[in-house]
Amino acid sequence: MRIAVLTAFSALMLTAAASQAQQSADPSGVWLRDDGNARVRIAPCGRNICATNLWIRDTSKGEEAGDRLIMSLQPKSPDTLSGTAFDEKRERTYSITVQVSDNSLLTRGCILGGVLCKNVRWQPAR
């Protein structure tokens, strides 16, 4: 009986820890890029997470409102998600890491097997 109780308690604690890790790494919300050039909404879309451009200041690089990335992310640590991001407009897939904190996001997108990477910091929109 004691072993069954300990096993059940251990399973419950592991489930709670996994649930807490997933909750703490939730990038959902509206974010402003640190250069002031974009406002993006990050929200669930089916089994994935989508980052949709709400507003773009400089469209010279082809970015437009309505463009979106479809991200397939898994928890890497309590504050970090990693996986892939598919750019529908360009039909490209990137590796991506999203580090979530209370007051910012740090995204790192890479192509060519991680040879070319770019970090972008995001602040919550007010």
N, CA, C and O atoms as a Tinker XYZ file with bonds, in Angstrom:
   504  protein
     1  N      0.832000   -1.189000    0.000000    73     2
     2  CA     0.000000    0.000000    0.000000    64     1     3
     3  C      0.880000    1.257000    0.000000    63     2     4     5
     4  O      0.630000    2.196000   -0.756000    81     3
     5  N      1.896000    1.265000    0.843000    73     3     6
     6  CA     2.773000    2.434000    0.948000    64     5     7
     7  C      3.469000    2.696000   -0.379000    63     6     8     9
     8  O      3.610000    3.851000   -0.782000    81     7
     9  N      3.911000    1.637000   -1.072000    73     7    10
    10  CA     4.575000    1.790000   -2.366000    64     9    11
    11  C      3.597000    2.361000   -3.390000    63    10    12    13
    12  O      3.969000    3.226000   -4.183000    81    11
    13  N      2.361000    1.891000   -3.381000    73    11    14
    14  CA     1.355000    2.394000   -4.316000    64    13    15
    15  C      1.097000    3.880000   -4.083000    63    14    16    17
    16  O      0.959000    4.641000   -5.041000    81    15
    17  N      1.031000    4.297000   -2.828000    73    15    18
    18  CA     0.805000    5.705000   -2.503000    64    17    19
    19  C      1.999000    6.540000   -2.964000    63    18    20    21
    20  O      1.823000    7.599000   -3.566000    81    19
    21  N      3.218000    6.063000   -2.682000    73    19    22
    22  CA     4.412000    6.791000   -3.102000    64    21    23
    23  C      4.503000    6.882000   -4.623000    63    22    24    25
    24  O      4.886000    7.924000   -5.156000    81    23
    25  N      4.158000    5.812000   -5.322000    73    23    26
    26  CA     4.182000    5.807000   -6.775000    64    25    27
    27  C      3.164000    6.795000   -7.327000    63    26    28    29
    28  O      3.461000    7.559000   -8.245000    81    27
    29  N      1.953000    6.775000   -6.757000    73    27    30
    30  CA     0.917000    7.708000   -7.206000    64    29    31
    31  C      1.332000    9.148000   -6.927000    63    30    32    33
    32  O      1.127000   10.024000   -7.768000    81    31
    33  N      1.912000    9.402000   -5.759000    73    31    34
    34  CA     2.362000   10.747000   -5.402000    64    33    35
    35  C      3.472000   11.202000   -6.353000    63    34    36    37
    36  O      3.461000   12.346000   -6.808000    81    35
    37  N      4.420000   10.328000   -6.655000    73    35    38
    38  CA     5.510000   10.667000   -7.569000    64    37    39
    39  C      4.974000   11.000000   -8.957000    63    38    40    41
    40  O      5.415000   11.967000   -9.579000    81    39
    41  N      4.036000   10.211000   -9.439000    73    39    42
    42  CA     3.439000   10.465000  -10.753000    64    41    43
    43  C      2.711000   11.798000  -10.762000    63    42    44    45
    44  O      2.798000   12.550000  -11.732000    81    43
    45  N      1.989000   12.094000   -9.679000    73    43    46
    46  CA     1.271000   13.357000   -9.574000    64    45    47
    47  C      2.243000   14.539000   -9.582000    63    46    48    49
    48  O      1.985000   15.545000  -10.243000    81    47
    49  N      3.348000   14.429000   -8.861000    73    47    50
    50  CA     4.336000   15.504000   -8.796000    64    49    51
    51  C      5.001000   15.714000  -10.163000    63    50    52    53
    52  O      5.229000   16.854000  -10.569000    81    51
    53  N      5.310000   14.638000  -10.865000    73    51    54
    54  CA     5.907000   14.762000  -12.195000    64    53    55
    55  C      4.940000   15.420000  -13.170000    63    54    56    57
    56  O      5.344000   16.255000  -13.980000    81    55
    57  N      3.668000   15.050000  -13.096000    73    55    58
    58  CA     2.658000   15.654000  -13.953000    64    57    59
    59  C      2.512000   17.136000  -13.646000    63    58    60    61
    60  O      2.418000   17.954000  -14.561000    81    59
    61  N      2.491000   17.485000  -12.370000    73    59    62
    62  CA     2.370000   18.888000  -11.972000    64    61    63
    63  C      3.590000   19.680000  -12.435000    63    62    64    65
    64  O      3.452000   20.806000  -12.912000    81    63
    65  N      4.771000   19.108000  -12.300000    73    63    66
    66  CA     5.996000   19.796000  -12.730000    64    65    67
    67  C      5.994000   20.013000  -14.235000    63    66    68    69
    68  O      6.368000   21.087000  -14.705000    81    67
    69  N      5.577000   19.006000  -14.996000    73    67    70
    70  CA     5.517000   19.140000  -16.453000    64    69    71
    71  C      4.487000   20.190000  -16.843000    63    70    72    73
    72  O      4.728000   20.993000  -17.745000    81    71
    73  N      3.345000   20.188000  -16.171000    73    71    74
    74  CA     2.317000   21.175000  -16.463000    64    73    75
    75  C      2.800000   22.579000  -16.146000    63    74    76    77
    76  O      2.551000   23.506000  -16.917000    81    75
    77  N      3.488000   22.754000  -15.021000    73    75    78
    78  CA     4.008000   24.056000  -14.630000    64    77    79
    79  C      5.063000   24.534000  -15.627000    63    78    80    81
    80  O      5.101000   25.719000  -15.958000    81    79
    81  N      5.921000   23.629000  -16.109000    73    79    82
    82  CA     6.949000   24.007000  -17.083000    64    81    83
    83  C      6.299000   24.487000  -18.367000    63    82    84    85
    84  O      6.748000   25.468000  -18.959000    81    83
    85  N      5.242000   23.804000  -18.808000    73    83    86
    86  CA     4.568000   24.218000  -20.025000    64    85    87
    87  C      3.887000   25.571000  -19.832000    63    86    88    89
    88  O      3.904000   26.401000  -20.741000    81    87
    89  N      3.289000   25.807000  -18.664000    73    87    90
    90  CA     2.621000   27.069000  -18.409000    64    89    91
    91  C      3.607000   28.216000  -18.338000    63    90    92    93
    92  O      3.315000   29.304000  -18.834000    81    91
    93  N      4.764000   28.007000  -17.739000    73    91    94
    94  CA     5.717000   29.096000  -17.579000    64    93    95
    95  C      6.360000   29.490000  -18.903000    63    94    96    97
    96  O      6.894000   30.594000  -19.011000    81    95
    97  N      6.327000   28.634000  -19.901000    73    95    98
    98  CA     6.945000   28.945000  -21.191000    64    97    99
    99  C      5.874000   29.231000  -22.238000    63    98   100   101
   100  O      5.944000   28.728000  -23.360000    81    99
   101  N      4.885000   30.039000  -21.866000    73    99   102
   102  CA     3.810000   30.366000  -22.792000    64   101   103
   103  C      4.072000   31.725000  -23.435000    63   102   104   105
   104  O      3.993000   32.747000  -22.753000    81   103
   105  N      4.382000   31.761000  -24.733000    73   103   106
   106  CA     4.677000   33.027000  -25.393000    64   105   107
   107  C      3.434000   33.774000  -25.887000    63   106   108   109
   108  O      3.571000   34.804000  -26.546000    81   107
   109  N      2.247000   33.292000  -25.592000    73   107   110
   110  CA     1.022000   33.898000  -26.111000    64   109   111
   111  C      0.900000   35.367000  -25.718000    63   110   112   113
   112  O      1.247000   35.762000  -24.605000    81   111
   113  N      0.403000   36.158000  -26.654000    73   111   114
   114  CA     0.173000   37.572000  -26.396000    64   113   115
   115  C      0.518000   38.408000  -27.609000    63   114   116   117
   116  O      0.807000   37.880000  -28.683000    81   115
   117  N      0.485000   39.722000  -27.429000    73   115   118
   118  CA     0.861000   40.655000  -28.487000    64   117   119
   119  C      2.194000   41.259000  -28.087000    63   118   120   121
   120  O      2.362000   41.755000  -26.973000    81   119
   121  N      3.149000   41.209000  -29.026000    73   119   122
   122  CA     4.537000   41.591000  -28.750000    64   121   123
   123  C      5.025000   42.621000  -29.749000    63   122   124   125
   124  O      4.629000   42.611000  -30.915000    81   123
   125  N      5.896000   43.518000  -29.277000    73   123   126
   126  CA     6.545000   44.520000  -30.124000    64   125   127
   127  C      8.003000   44.151000  -30.288000    63   126   128   129
   128  O      8.692000   43.879000  -29.304000    81   127
   129  N      8.480000   44.140000  -31.523000    73   127   130
   130  CA     9.889000   43.845000  -31.786000    64   129   131
   131  C     10.740000   44.988000  -31.244000    63   130   132   133
   132  O     10.326000   46.146000  -31.287000    81   131
   133  N     11.922000   44.667000  -30.738000    73   131   134
   134  CA    12.768000   45.664000  -30.059000    64   133   135
   135  C     13.185000   46.827000  -30.951000    63   134   136   137
   136  O     13.528000   47.894000  -30.442000    81   135
   137  N     13.165000   46.644000  -32.277000    73   135   138
   138  CA    13.512000   47.755000  -33.161000    64   137   139
   139  C     12.303000   48.625000  -33.500000    63   138   140   141
   140  O     12.428000   49.588000  -34.256000    81   139
   141  N     11.134000   48.295000  -32.947000    73   139   142
   142  CA     9.926000   49.074000  -33.181000    64   141   143
   143  C      9.304000   48.868000  -34.543000    63   142   144   145
   144  O      8.411000   49.624000  -34.925000    81   143
   145  N      9.745000   47.870000  -35.287000    73   143   146
   146  CA     9.291000   47.675000  -36.653000    64   145   147
   147  C      8.101000   46.724000  -36.799000    63   146   148   149
   148  O      7.513000   46.648000  -37.878000    81   147
   149  N      7.732000   45.997000  -35.738000    73   147   150
   150  CA     6.666000   45.013000  -35.905000    64   149   151
   151  C      5.867000   44.830000  -34.625000    63   150   152   153
   152  O      6.388000   44.951000  -33.516000    81   151
   153  N      4.583000   44.532000  -34.811000    73   151   154
   154  CA     3.681000   44.117000  -33.733000    64   153   155
   155  C      3.135000   42.762000  -34.162000    63   154   156   157
   156  O      2.580000   42.622000  -35.252000    81   155
   157  N      3.298000   41.763000  -33.294000    73   155   158
   158  CA     2.962000   40.379000  -33.630000    64   157   159
   159  C      2.067000   39.782000  -32.553000    63   158   160   161
   160  O      2.273000   40.019000  -31.363000    81   159
   161  N      1.075000   39.009000  -32.977000    73   159   162
   162  CA     0.243000   38.249000  -32.030000    64   161   163
   163  C      0.702000   36.799000  -32.077000    63   162   164   165
   164  O      0.775000   36.190000  -33.144000    81   163
   165  N      1.010000   36.259000  -30.904000    73   163   166
   166  CA     1.367000   34.844000  -30.790000    64   165   167
   167  C      0.223000   34.157000  -30.072000    63   166   168   169
   168  O     -0.159000   34.547000  -28.969000    81   167
   169  N     -0.325000   33.121000  -30.715000    73   167   170
   170  CA    -1.491000   32.439000  -30.168000    64   169   171
   171  C     -1.539000   31.009000  -30.693000    63   170   172   173
   172  O     -0.972000   30.708000  -31.743000    81   171
   173  N     -2.217000   30.129000  -29.959000    73   171   174
   174  CA    -2.385000   28.762000  -30.452000    64   173   175
   175  C     -3.141000   28.758000  -31.780000    63   174   176   177
   176  O     -4.044000   29.565000  -32.001000    81   175
   177  N     -2.756000   27.835000  -32.653000    73   175   178
   178  CA    -3.489000   27.610000  -33.909000    64   177   179
   179  C     -3.451000   26.110000  -34.162000    63   178   180   181
   180  O     -2.466000   25.578000  -34.675000    81   179
   181  N     -4.518000   25.448000  -33.802000    73   179   182
   182  CA    -4.534000   23.989000  -33.882000    64   181   183
   183  C     -3.553000   23.412000  -32.875000    63   182   184   185
   184  O     -3.545000   23.821000  -31.714000    81   183
   185  N     -2.729000   22.471000  -33.303000    73   183   186
   186  CA    -1.730000   21.858000  -32.419000    64   185   187
   187  C     -0.467000   22.694000  -32.322000    63   186   188   189
   188  O      0.428000   22.367000  -31.542000    81   187
   189  N     -0.377000   23.761000  -33.095000    73   187   190
   190  CA     0.823000   24.589000  -33.166000    64   189   191
   191  C      0.597000   25.943000  -32.512000    63   190   192   193
   192  O     -0.443000   26.195000  -31.904000    81   191
   193  N      1.596000   26.806000  -32.651000    73   191   194
   194  CA     1.514000   28.183000  -32.193000    64   193   195
   195  C      1.810000   29.052000  -33.410000    63   194   196   197
   196  O      2.775000   28.801000  -34.131000    81   195
   197  N      0.982000   30.076000  -33.643000    73   195   198
   198  CA     1.196000   30.957000  -34.783000    64   197   199
   199  C      1.601000   32.350000  -34.323000    63   198   200   201
   200  O      1.052000   32.889000  -33.362000    81   199
   201  N      2.562000   32.913000  -35.020000    73   199   202
   202  CA     2.969000   34.302000  -34.831000    64   201   203
   203  C      2.511000   35.051000  -36.067000    63   202   204   205
   204  O      3.025000   34.827000  -37.163000    81   203
   205  N      1.542000   35.943000  -35.893000    73   203   206
   206  CA     0.943000   36.664000  -37.018000    64   205   207
   207  C      1.287000   38.144000  -36.923000    63   206   208   209
   208  O      1.086000   38.771000  -35.884000    81   207
   209  N      1.812000   38.700000  -38.023000    73   207   210
   210  CA     2.111000   40.130000  -38.066000    64   209   211
   211  C      0.812000   40.922000  -38.015000    63   210   212   213
   212  O     -0.060000   40.745000  -38.866000    81   211
   213  N      0.682000   41.791000  -37.023000    73   211   214
   214  CA    -0.461000   42.689000  -36.943000    64   213   215
   215  C     -0.155000   44.020000  -37.612000    63   214   216   217
   216  O     -1.037000   44.670000  -38.173000    81   215
   217  N      1.118000   44.413000  -37.540000    73   215   218
   218  CA     1.541000   45.701000  -38.075000    64   217   219
   219  C      3.029000   45.629000  -38.384000    63   218   220   221
   220  O      3.806000   45.074000  -37.607000    81   219
   221  N      3.424000   46.195000  -39.526000    73   219   222
   222  CA     4.833000   46.269000  -39.935000    64   221   223
   223  C      5.109000   47.704000  -40.374000    63   222   224   225
   224  O      4.393000   48.241000  -41.219000    81   223
   225  N      6.132000   48.323000  -39.813000    73   223   226
   226  CA     6.493000   49.695000  -40.193000    64   225   227
   227  C      7.223000   49.708000  -41.536000    63   226   228   229
   228  O      6.826000   50.430000  -42.451000    81   227
   229  N      8.284000   48.918000  -41.656000    73   227   230
   230  CA     9.120000   48.919000  -42.867000    64   229   231
   231  C      8.835000   47.639000  -43.646000    63   230   232   233
   232  O      9.235000   46.550000  -43.235000    81   231
   233  N      8.148000   47.779000  -44.758000    73   231   234
   234  CA     7.787000   46.606000  -45.568000    64   233   235
   235  C      8.793000   46.348000  -46.686000    63   234   236   237
   236  O      8.535000   45.525000  -47.564000    81   235
   237  N      9.923000   47.029000  -46.668000    73   235   238
   238  CA    10.896000   46.897000  -47.762000    64   237   239
   239  C     11.516000   45.504000  -47.864000    63   238   240   241
   240  O     12.018000   45.131000  -48.924000    81   239
   241  N     11.489000   44.738000  -46.789000    73   239   242
   242  CA    12.045000   43.373000  -46.829000    64   241   243
   243  C     10.955000   42.328000  -47.098000    63   242   244   245
   244  O     11.175000   41.130000  -46.916000    81   243
   245  N      9.783000   42.795000  -47.531000    73   243   246
   246  CA     8.723000   41.872000  -47.906000    64   245   247
   247  C      7.787000   41.473000  -46.786000    63   246   248   249
   248  O      6.842000   40.722000  -47.029000    81   247
   249  N      8.006000   41.942000  -45.571000    73   247   250
   250  CA     7.108000   41.634000  -44.468000    64   249   251
   251  C      5.838000   42.469000  -44.585000    63   250   252   253
   252  O      5.898000   43.651000  -44.924000    81   251
   253  N      4.699000   41.861000  -44.309000    73   251   254
   254  CA     3.414000   42.552000  -44.389000    64   253   255
   255  C      2.525000   42.118000  -43.238000    63   254   256   257
   256  O      2.712000   41.046000  -42.664000    81   255
   257  N      1.560000   42.958000  -42.909000    73   255   258
   258  CA     0.540000   42.563000  -41.939000    64   257   259
   259  C     -0.172000   41.331000  -42.477000    63   258   260   261
   260  O     -0.464000   41.244000  -43.670000    81   259
   261  N     -0.448000   40.391000  -41.605000    73   259   262
   262  CA    -1.113000   39.148000  -41.998000    64   261   263
   263  C     -0.157000   37.994000  -42.235000    63   262   264   265
   264  O     -0.575000   36.837000  -42.181000    81   263
   265  N      1.124000   38.274000  -42.499000    73   263   266
   266  CA     2.103000   37.182000  -42.643000    64   265   267
   267  C      2.179000   36.427000  -41.323000    63   266   268   269
   268  O      2.010000   37.014000  -40.254000    81   267
   269  N      2.435000   35.118000  -41.403000    73   267   270
   270  CA     2.537000   34.364000  -40.148000    64   269   271
   271  C      3.552000   33.243000  -40.237000    63   270   272   273
   272  O      3.855000   32.711000  -41.305000    81   271
   273  N      4.062000   32.912000  -39.063000    73   271   274
   274  CA     4.910000   31.737000  -38.873000    64   273   275
   275  C      4.096000   30.714000  -38.113000    63   274   276   277
   276  O      3.416000   31.048000  -37.143000    81   275
   277  N      4.163000   29.477000  -38.549000    73   275   278
   278  CA     3.507000   28.386000  -37.830000    64   277   279
   279  C      4.606000   27.635000  -37.100000    63   278   280   281
   280  O      5.471000   27.019000  -37.723000    81   279
   281  N      4.568000   27.690000  -35.775000    73   279   282
   282  CA     5.638000   27.120000  -34.958000    64   281   283
   283  C      5.200000   25.822000  -34.299000    63   282   284   285
   284  O      4.138000   25.744000  -33.682000    81   283
   285  N      6.035000   24.814000  -34.443000    73   283   286
   286  CA     5.874000   23.540000  -33.735000    64   285   287
   287  C      6.937000   23.534000  -32.654000    63   286   288   289
   288  O      8.116000   23.316000  -32.937000    81   287
   289  N      6.525000   23.772000  -31.413000    73   287   290
   290  CA     7.471000   23.962000  -30.316000    64   289   291
   291  C      7.262000   22.939000  -29.217000    63   290   292   293
   292  O      6.143000   22.494000  -28.960000    81   291
   293  N      8.349000   22.581000  -28.581000    73   291   294
   294  CA     8.343000   21.680000  -27.430000    64   293   295
   295  C      9.129000   22.341000  -26.303000    63   294   296   297
   296  O     10.083000   23.076000  -26.560000    81   295
   297  N      8.734000   22.084000  -25.056000    73   295   298
   298  CA     9.514000   22.630000  -23.937000    64   297   299
   299  C     10.938000   22.090000  -23.955000    63   298   300   301
   300  O     11.156000   20.887000  -24.103000    81   299
   301  N     11.895000   22.984000  -23.803000    73   299   302
   302  CA    13.306000   22.618000  -23.707000    64   301   303
   303  C     13.774000   22.776000  -22.260000    63   302   304   305
   304  O     14.606000   22.008000  -21.777000    81   303
   305  N     13.229000   23.776000  -21.585000    73   303   306
   306  CA    13.465000   24.030000  -20.168000    64   305   307
   307  C     12.238000   24.788000  -19.671000    63   306   308   309
   308  O     11.353000   25.094000  -20.470000    81   307
   309  N     12.154000   25.101000  -18.381000    73   307   310
   310  CA    10.956000   25.793000  -17.895000    64   309   311
   311  C     10.662000   27.129000  -18.582000    63   310   312   313
   312  O      9.504000   27.544000  -18.620000    81   311
   313  N     11.666000   27.808000  -19.121000    73   311   314
   314  CA    11.414000   29.103000  -19.766000    64   313   315
   315  C     11.737000   29.118000  -21.256000    63   314   316   317
   316  O     11.732000   30.184000  -21.872000    81   315
   317  N     12.017000   27.961000  -21.847000    73   315   318
   318  CA    12.439000   27.930000  -23.243000    64   317   319
   319  C     11.688000   26.857000  -24.034000    63   318   320   321
   320  O     11.504000   25.731000  -23.573000    81   319
   321  N     11.268000   27.241000  -25.226000    73   319   322
   322  CA    10.653000   26.326000  -26.179000    64   321   323
   323  C     11.554000   26.251000  -27.403000    63   322   324   325
   324  O     12.217000   27.228000  -27.751000    81   323
   325  N     11.578000   25.100000  -28.052000    73   323   326
   326  CA    12.370000   24.993000  -29.284000    64   325   327
   327  C     11.654000   24.076000  -30.259000    63   326   328   329
   328  O     10.831000   23.242000  -29.881000    81   327
   329  N     11.996000   24.258000  -31.525000    73   327   330
   330  CA    11.381000   23.442000  -32.567000    64   329   331
   331  C     11.594000   24.075000  -33.916000    63   330   332   333
   332  O     12.692000   24.525000  -34.243000    81   331
   333  N     10.510000   24.106000  -34.714000    73   331   334
   334  CA    10.602000   24.658000  -36.059000    64   333   335
   335  C      9.537000   25.733000  -36.259000    63   334   336   337
   336  O      8.511000   25.759000  -35.580000    81   335
   337  N      9.817000   26.620000  -37.216000    73   335   338
   338  CA     8.861000   27.647000  -37.617000    64   337   339
   339  C      8.760000   27.610000  -39.140000    63   338   340   341
   340  O      9.767000   27.696000  -39.844000    81   339
   341  N      7.543000   27.482000  -39.629000    73   339   342
   342  CA     7.306000   27.459000  -41.075000    64   341   343
   343  C      6.776000   28.820000  -41.504000    63   342   344   345
   344  O      5.748000   29.273000  -41.003000    81   343
   345  N      7.470000   29.469000  -42.426000    73   343   346
   346  CA     7.070000   30.754000  -42.998000    64   345   347
   347  C      6.225000   30.446000  -44.229000    63   346   348   349
   348  O      6.745000   30.045000  -45.270000    81   347
   349  N      4.907000   30.640000  -44.093000    73   347   350
   350  CA     3.988000   30.308000  -45.189000    64   349   351
   351  C      4.286000   31.102000  -46.457000    63   350   352   353
   352  O      4.226000   30.559000  -47.560000    81   351
   353  N      4.605000   32.374000  -46.303000    73   351   354
   354  CA     4.816000   33.253000  -47.456000    64   353   355
   355  C      6.038000   32.825000  -48.272000    63   354   356   357
   356  O      5.991000   32.800000  -49.502000    81   355
   357  N      7.109000   32.497000  -47.595000    73   355   358
   358  CA     8.363000   32.144000  -48.272000    64   357   359
   359  C      8.536000   30.638000  -48.460000    63   358   360   361
   360  O      9.463000   30.186000  -49.133000    81   359
   361  N      7.631000   29.872000  -47.856000    73   359   362
   362  CA     7.691000   28.411000  -47.892000    64   361   363
   363  C      9.044000   27.904000  -47.406000    63   362   364   365
   364  O      9.667000   27.055000  -48.044000    81   363
   365  N      9.490000   28.435000  -46.270000    73   363   366
   366  CA    10.752000   28.026000  -45.650000    64   365   367
   367  C     10.502000   27.591000  -44.214000    63   366   368   369
   368  O      9.610000   28.095000  -43.531000    81   367
   369  N     11.311000   26.646000  -43.783000    73   367   370
   370  CA    11.257000   26.187000  -42.405000    64   369   371
   371  C     12.557000   26.549000  -41.712000    63   370   372   373
   372  O     13.640000   26.333000  -42.255000    81   371
   373  N     12.447000   27.092000  -40.531000    73   371   374
   374  CA    13.589000   27.519000  -39.722000    64   373   375
   375  C     13.609000   26.731000  -38.432000    63   374   376   377
   376  O     12.557000   26.293000  -37.966000    81   375
   377  N     14.767000   26.539000  -37.845000    73   375   378
   378  CA    14.802000   26.067000  -36.460000    64   377   379
   379  C     14.619000   27.312000  -35.604000    63   378   380   381
   380  O     15.097000   28.390000  -35.955000    81   379
   381  N     13.930000   27.160000  -34.486000    73   379   382
   382  CA    13.635000   28.319000  -33.650000    64   381   383
   383  C     13.703000   27.950000  -32.180000    63   382   384   385
   384  O     13.349000   26.844000  -31.774000    81   383
   385  N     14.166000   28.905000  -31.402000    73   383   386
   386  CA    14.152000   28.803000  -29.945000    64   385   387
   387  C     13.463000   30.054000  -29.428000    63   386   388   389
   388  O     13.765000   31.161000  -29.874000    81   387
   389  N     12.538000   29.884000  -28.491000    73   387   390
   390  CA    11.808000   31.003000  -27.895000    64   389   391
   391  C     12.041000   30.954000  -26.391000    63   390   392   393
   392  O     11.628000   30.011000  -25.716000    81   391
   393  N     12.708000   31.982000  -25.879000    73   391   394
   394  CA    12.948000   32.087000  -24.436000    64   393   395
   395  C     11.944000   33.095000  -23.884000    63   394   396   397
   396  O     11.899000   34.246000  -24.319000    81   395
   397  N     11.142000   32.648000  -22.921000    73   395   398
   398  CA    10.042000   33.441000  -22.380000    64   397   399
   399  C     10.395000   33.932000  -20.980000    63   398   400   401
   400  O     10.821000   33.153000  -20.128000    81   399
   401  N     10.212000   35.241000  -20.750000    73   399   402
   402  CA    10.305000   35.777000  -19.390000    64   401   403
   403  C      9.093000   36.671000  -19.159000    63   402   404   405
   404  O      8.283000   36.861000  -20.066000    81   403
   405  N      8.964000   37.216000  -17.970000    73   403   406
   406  CA     7.799000   38.037000  -17.653000    64   405   407
   407  C      7.678000   39.260000  -18.543000    63   406   408   409
   408  O      6.571000   39.634000  -18.930000    81   407
   409  N      8.792000   39.886000  -18.874000    73   407   410
   410  CA     8.759000   41.153000  -19.592000    64   409   411
   411  C      9.356000   41.119000  -20.986000    63   410   412   413
   412  O      9.517000   42.168000  -21.611000    81   411
   413  N      9.688000   39.928000  -21.492000    73   411   414
   414  CA    10.255000   39.877000  -22.841000    64   413   415
   415  C     10.255000   38.464000  -23.395000    63   414   416   417
   416  O     10.096000   37.476000  -22.678000    81   415
   417  N     10.440000   38.417000  -24.701000    73   415   418
   418  CA    10.710000   37.168000  -25.413000    64   417   419
   419  C     12.035000   37.365000  -26.124000    63   418   420   421
   420  O     12.364000   38.468000  -26.561000    81   419
   421  N     12.780000   36.300000  -26.233000    73   419   422
   422  CA    13.962000   36.305000  -27.082000    64   421   423
   423  C     13.786000   35.155000  -28.054000    63   422   424   425
   424  O     13.707000   33.995000  -27.652000    81   423
   425  N     13.723000   35.488000  -29.349000    73   423   426
   426  CA    13.600000   34.444000  -30.357000    64   425   427
   427  C     14.922000   34.330000  -31.100000    63   426   428   429
   428  O     15.608000   35.321000  -31.349000    81   427
   429  N     15.258000   33.096000  -31.444000    73   427   430
   430  CA    16.463000   32.825000  -32.225000    64   429   431
   431  C     16.046000   31.887000  -33.352000    63   430   432   433
   432  O     15.687000   30.732000  -33.122000    81   431
   433  N     16.102000   32.413000  -34.576000    73   431   434
   434  CA    15.765000   31.626000  -35.740000    64   433   435
   435  C     17.019000   31.332000  -36.539000    63   434   436   437
   436  O     17.871000   32.203000  -36.715000    81   435
   437  N     17.133000   30.090000  -37.026000    73   435   438
   438  CA    18.333000   29.670000  -37.759000    64   437   439
   439  C     17.957000   28.940000  -39.041000    63   438   440   441
   440  O     16.918000   28.286000  -39.131000    81   439
   441  N     18.842000   29.077000  -40.035000    73   439   442
   442  CA    18.731000   28.325000  -41.282000    64   441   443
   443  C     20.081000   27.683000  -41.578000    63   442   444   445
   444  O     21.063000   27.927000  -40.877000    81   443
   445  N     20.118000   26.876000  -42.600000    73   443   446
   446  CA    21.349000   26.200000  -43.033000    64   445   447
   447  C     21.992000   25.410000  -41.897000    63   446   448   449
   448  O     23.200000   25.492000  -41.679000    81   447
   449  N     21.185000   24.654000  -41.185000    73   447   450
   450  CA    21.702000   23.809000  -40.107000    64   449   451
   451  C     22.300000   24.587000  -38.956000    63   450   452   453
   452  O     23.193000   24.093000  -38.267000    81   451
   453  N     21.814000   25.810000  -38.738000    73   451   454
   454  CA    22.307000   26.619000  -37.634000    64   453   455
   455  C     23.500000   27.493000  -37.982000    63   454   456   457
   456  O     24.090000   28.116000  -37.099000    81   455
   457  N     23.866000   27.546000  -39.274000    73   455   458
   458  CA    25.002000   28.370000  -39.697000    64   457   459
   459  C     24.633000   29.853000  -39.653000    63   458   460   461
   460  O     25.430000   30.677000  -39.205000    81   459
   461  N     23.429000   30.196000  -40.116000    73   459   462
   462  CA    22.952000   31.579000  -40.088000    64   461   463
   463  C     21.809000   31.697000  -39.093000    63   462   464   465
   464  O     20.769000   31.055000  -39.245000    81   463
   465  N     22.012000   32.523000  -38.072000    73   463   466
   466  CA    20.999000   32.698000  -37.033000    64   465   467
   467  C     20.775000   34.174000  -36.758000    63   466   468   469
   468  O     21.658000   35.003000  -36.983000    81   467
   469  N     19.588000   34.492000  -36.271000    73   467   470
   470  CA    19.270000   35.859000  -35.898000    64   469   471
   471  C     18.477000   35.840000  -34.604000    63   470   472   473
   472  O     17.503000   35.099000  -34.469000    81   471
   473  N     18.905000   36.664000  -33.652000    73   471   474
   474  CA    18.186000   36.851000  -32.397000    64   473   475
   475  C     17.324000   38.097000  -32.502000    63   474   476   477
   476  O     17.754000   39.112000  -33.050000    81   475
   477  N     16.106000   38.020000  -31.975000    73   475   478
   478  CA    15.226000   39.184000  -31.903000    64   477   479
   479  C     14.603000   39.211000  -30.514000    63   478   480   481
   480  O     14.092000   38.203000  -30.026000    81   479
   481  N     14.655000   40.379000  -29.890000    73   479   482
   482  CA    14.039000   40.568000  -28.576000    64   481   483
   483  C     12.692000   41.249000  -28.771000    63   482   484   485
   484  O     12.550000   42.135000  -29.614000    81   483
   485  N     11.700000   40.826000  -27.979000    73   483   486
   486  CA    10.330000   41.327000  -28.061000    64   485   487
   487  C      9.894000   41.804000  -26.684000    63   486   488   489
   488  O     10.254000   41.216000  -25.664000    81   487
   489  N      9.109000   42.885000  -26.672000    73   487   490
   490  CA     8.533000   43.426000  -25.438000    64   489   491
   491  C      7.016000   43.288000  -25.527000    63   490   492   493
   492  O      6.461000   43.379000  -26.622000    81   491
   493  N      6.335000   43.071000  -24.409000    73   491   494
   494  CA     4.872000   42.983000  -24.479000    64   493   495
   495  C      4.265000   44.314000  -24.941000    63   494   496   497
   496  O      4.704000   45.383000  -24.515000    81   495
   497  N      3.266000   44.242000  -25.804000    73   495   498
   498  CA     2.566000   45.462000  -26.250000    64   497   499
   499  C      1.686000   45.938000  -25.103000    63   498   500   501
   500  O      1.075000   45.134000  -24.399000    81   499
   501  N      1.631000   47.211000  -24.932000    73   499   502
   502  CA     0.819000   47.796000  -23.854000    64   501   503
   503  C     -0.402000   48.433000  -24.434000    63   502   504
   504  O     -1.220000   48.985000  -23.697000    81   503
